[in-house]
């Protein structure tokens, strides 16, 4: 017997109705399109390395044996920004 104040009251019915309704799936964060919608939203602080700075950092990284700190000094950003941009983290 479910208590009205319980957090699980009616949740299974709501989830089942969303799973059956394709329009609700497109809108709902529970639906199949939630991950795609979330991937399109960029959150947080903008990257320090973008555009020309990123191109220069990649060029220096792949053409010369420089450390991340040396590349960062040449580009004008922190060594961690260079590390994150070049390693994909």
C-alpha positions as CSV (number, residue, x, y, z in Angstrom):
1,X,0.0,0.0,0.0
2,X,1.5,3.3,-1.1
3,X,1.3,6.4,1.1
4,X,0.3,9.6,-0.7
5,X,3.3,11.5,0.6
6,X,5.8,8.9,-0.5
7,X,8.2,9.9,-3.3
8,X,7.4,6.8,-5.3
9,X,3.7,7.4,-5.4
10,X,2.6,7.4,-9.0
11,X,6.2,7.6,-10.4
12,X,5.9,4.3,-12.2
13,X,2.6,5.4,-13.9
14,X,4.2,8.6,-15.0
15,X,7.3,6.9,-16.4
16,X,5.2,4.3,-18.2
17,X,3.0,7.0,-19.8
18,X,6.1,8.9,-21.0
19,X,7.6,5.7,-22.4
20,X,4.4,5.1,-24.5
21,X,4.0,8.7,-25.8
22,X,6.6,9.6,-28.5
23,X,5.9,13.4,-28.1
24,X,6.5,13.2,-24.4
25,X,9.8,11.3,-25.1
26,X,11.1,14.1,-27.2
27,X,10.3,16.7,-24.5
28,X,11.0,14.8,-21.3
29,X,14.4,14.5,-19.8
30,X,13.6,10.8,-19.2
31,X,13.0,10.2,-22.9
32,X,15.4,8.9,-25.5
33,X,16.5,12.3,-26.7
34,X,17.7,13.5,-23.3
35,X,21.4,12.7,-23.9
36,X,21.4,14.3,-27.4
37,X,19.8,17.4,-26.0
38,X,22.2,17.6,-23.1
39,X,25.2,17.1,-25.5
40,X,24.1,20.2,-27.4
41,X,24.1,22.4,-24.3
42,X,27.6,23.7,-23.6
43,X,27.9,24.6,-19.9
44,X,30.5,26.2,-17.9
45,X,33.3,28.7,-18.5
46,X,34.5,29.2,-22.1
47,X,37.8,27.5,-23.1
48,X,40.9,29.7,-22.8
49,X,42.2,28.0,-26.0
50,X,40.1,28.4,-29.0
51,X,40.5,29.5,-32.6
52,X,44.0,30.8,-33.5
53,X,45.5,30.0,-30.1
54,X,44.3,26.4,-30.3
55,X,45.7,26.0,-33.8
56,X,49.1,27.5,-32.7
57,X,49.2,25.2,-29.7
58,X,48.5,22.1,-31.8
59,X,51.1,23.2,-34.4
60,X,53.8,23.7,-31.7
61,X,52.9,20.4,-30.0
62,X,53.1,18.2,-33.1
63,X,56.0,20.0,-34.8
64,X,58.5,20.7,-32.0
65,X,59.5,18.8,-28.9
66,X,58.1,21.4,-26.4
67,X,56.6,20.9,-23.0
68,X,53.1,22.0,-22.2
69,X,54.5,24.8,-20.1
70,X,56.7,26.1,-23.1
71,X,53.7,25.9,-25.4
72,X,51.5,27.7,-22.8
73,X,54.1,30.5,-22.5
74,X,54.2,30.9,-26.3
75,X,50.4,31.0,-26.6
76,X,49.7,33.0,-23.5
77,X,47.5,30.6,-21.5
78,X,48.1,28.2,-18.5
79,X,49.9,24.9,-19.0
80,X,46.7,23.1,-17.8
81,X,44.6,24.7,-20.5
82,X,47.1,23.4,-23.1
83,X,47.1,20.0,-21.5
84,X,43.3,19.7,-21.5
85,X,43.0,21.0,-25.1
86,X,45.6,18.7,-26.5
87,X,44.8,15.5,-24.6
88,X,41.0,15.9,-24.9
89,X,40.3,15.9,-21.2
